[in-house]
Amino acid sequence: MFRLWGKEFKDNRMLRDTVICDDTEDTRTHKIFNALDAICYEFDLSKPIWLDSTIEEFKKHDKARFTQDNFVDSIDFDYLEIHVIEE
């Protein structure tokens, strides 16, 4: 079971969160991208861009923060954080 936790923060407070579960036989990368797409759909967000710094952070900690720099549209929160909580 693969689970990815998506959280939206503003002023150091969590506004909303969701957990996406994936039981498919996809690769880990596909599971991450599919879960991120599901989180963005649920939160009604455009898909963020993976910058080099975001990729490095995710590789080290299985956690990444997407700030305004990662989004084409303007966002009304400080950052979106994703975190792998189970593999």
C-alpha positions in Angstrom: 0.0 0.0 0.0 1.4 3.4 -1.0 0.0 6.5 0.8 0.8 10.1 0.1 -0.3 12.9 2.5 -1.1 16.3 0.9 -1.3 19.3 3.2 -2.0 23.0 2.4 -0.6 25.6 4.8 -1.0 29.3 5.4 0.6 31.3 8.2 2.0 28.1 9.7 -1.5 26.6 10.0 -2.8 23.6 8.1 -5.8 24.7 6.1 -6.8 21.2 4.7 -5.2 17.8 4.1 -5.9 14.5 2.4 -4.3 11.1 2.1 -4.2 9.4 -1.2 -3.9 5.6 -1.2 -2.6 3.6 -4.2 -2.7 -0.2 -4.5 -1.7 -0.4 -8.2 1.3 -2.1 -9.6 2.7 1.1 -11.0 6.2 2.3 -10.3 6.9 4.5 -7.3 7.3 7.6 -9.6 3.9 7.0 -11.3 2.3 6.5 -7.9 3.7 9.9 -6.7 2.6 11.8 -9.8 -0.9 10.1 -9.8 -1.3 10.9 -6.1 -0.2 14.5 -6.6 -2.7 14.9 -9.5 -5.4 13.5 -7.2 -4.5 16.0 -4.4 -4.5 18.9 -6.9 -7.9 17.8 -8.2 -9.4 17.5 -4.7 -8.0 20.9 -3.7 -8.9 22.5 -7.0 -5.3 23.5 -7.8 -3.2 23.6 -11.0 -0.5 21.0 -11.1 2.8 22.3 -9.6 6.1 22.3 -11.4 8.8 20.1 -10.0 11.8 22.5 -9.7 15.3 21.0 -9.1 15.3 22.1 -5.5 11.9 20.4 -5.0 13.2 17.1 -6.5 16.3 17.2 -4.3 14.2 17.8 -1.2 11.9 15.0 -2.1 14.8 12.5 -2.7 16.3 13.3 0.7 13.2 13.4 2.9 10.3 11.8 1.0 8.7 15.2 1.5 8.4 18.2 -0.7 7.0 21.7 -0.5 5.5 23.5 -3.5 5.4 27.3 -3.0 4.2 30.1 -5.3 7.4 29.5 -7.4 6.1 26.0 -8.3 2.7 27.2 -9.6 1.8 29.1 -12.8 -1.4 30.4 -11.2 -1.4 32.5 -8.1 -2.2 30.6 -4.9 -4.0 31.8 -1.8 -1.9 29.8 0.7 1.8 29.7 1.5 2.7 26.2 0.4 1.5 22.7 -0.5 3.4 19.9 1.2 3.4 16.3 0.1 4.8 13.5 2.3 5.1 9.7 1.6 3.8 8.1 4.7 3.7 4.4 3.7 5.2 2.3 0.9 
